């Protein structure tokens, strides 16, 4: 079980955002986010959007930094991925 974070490359609201996911359990993801001050409103069905300024702090807290491709690959493998067409 691991918490994964990719690079903060997604622009929105005047900043860049990363994705924070679990490779096995949403409960683990929610617990990690809560313990590290990430608000629940940042959760988007299978991941948290986290601002670039939180990236280093989350890695220091135990999140594993991976590429965006690796993050998606492992999220799909976990069975937790919510596809774009299913988000509607």
C-alpha positions as CSV (number, residue, x, y, z in Angstrom):
1,X,0.0,0.0,0.0
2,X,1.3,3.4,-0.9
3,X,0.3,7.0,-1.3
4,X,1.5,8.4,-4.6
5,X,1.9,12.0,-5.8
6,X,2.8,13.3,-9.3
7,X,4.3,16.6,-10.4
8,X,2.3,19.7,-9.9
9,X,1.8,20.5,-13.6
10,X,-2.0,21.1,-13.8
11,X,-2.8,24.8,-13.9
12,X,-6.0,26.2,-12.3
13,X,-6.9,29.1,-10.1
14,X,-3.6,30.8,-10.5
15,X,-1.4,27.9,-9.3
16,X,-0.3,24.4,-10.3
17,X,-1.8,21.2,-8.9
18,X,-0.6,17.6,-8.4
19,X,-2.7,14.5,-7.8
20,X,-2.5,12.5,-4.6
21,X,-3.8,8.9,-4.8
22,X,-3.6,5.5,-3.1
23,X,-2.6,2.5,-5.0
24,X,-4.9,0.3,-2.9
25,X,-7.4,1.9,-0.6
26,X,-9.5,5.1,-0.5
27,X,-9.7,5.0,3.3
28,X,-5.9,5.1,3.4
29,X,-5.9,8.1,1.0
30,X,-8.5,10.0,3.1
31,X,-6.6,9.3,6.3
32,X,-3.3,10.5,4.8
33,X,-4.9,13.6,3.4
34,X,-6.7,14.5,6.7
35,X,-3.5,13.9,8.7
36,X,-1.6,16.3,6.4
37,X,-4.1,19.1,6.2
38,X,-5.6,18.4,2.8
39,X,-9.3,19.4,2.9
40,X,-11.9,16.9,1.8
41,X,-13.2,19.3,-0.8
42,X,-10.0,18.6,-2.8
43,X,-11.1,15.0,-3.4
44,X,-12.3,14.2,-6.9
45,X,-13.7,10.6,-6.9
46,X,-10.3,8.8,-7.0
47,X,-7.7,11.5,-6.2
48,X,-7.0,14.7,-4.3
49,X,-5.9,17.8,-6.1
50,X,-3.1,19.3,-4.1
51,X,-1.4,22.7,-4.7
52,X,2.3,22.7,-5.7
53,X,3.3,24.3,-2.4
54,X,2.1,21.2,-0.5
55,X,4.1,18.8,-2.7
56,X,7.4,18.7,-0.7
57,X,5.5,18.5,2.6
58,X,3.5,15.5,1.4
59,X,6.6,13.7,0.1
60,X,8.3,14.3,3.5
61,X,5.2,12.9,5.2
62,X,5.5,9.7,3.2
63,X,3.9,10.1,-0.2
64,X,5.9,8.5,-3.0
65,X,6.7,10.9,-5.9
66,X,6.0,9.2,-9.3
67,X,5.5,10.4,-12.8
68,X,2.0,11.2,-13.9
69,X,2.1,8.1,-16.2
70,X,3.1,5.9,-13.3
71,X,0.4,7.4,-11.0
72,X,-2.3,6.6,-13.6
73,X,-0.9,3.1,-14.3
74,X,-1.0,2.2,-10.6
75,X,-4.4,3.8,-10.0
76,X,-5.8,1.7,-12.8
77,X,-4.2,-1.4,-11.5
78,X,-5.6,-0.8,-8.1
79,X,-9.2,-0.8,-9.5
80,X,-9.8,2.6,-7.9
81,X,-9.6,4.7,-11.1
82,X,-12.7,6.5,-12.1
83,X,-12.6,7.1,-15.9
84,X,-13.4,10.5,-17.4
85,X,-16.6,9.2,-19.1
86,X,-17.8,7.8,-15.7
87,X,-17.4,11.2,-14.0
88,X,-20.6,12.6,-15.4
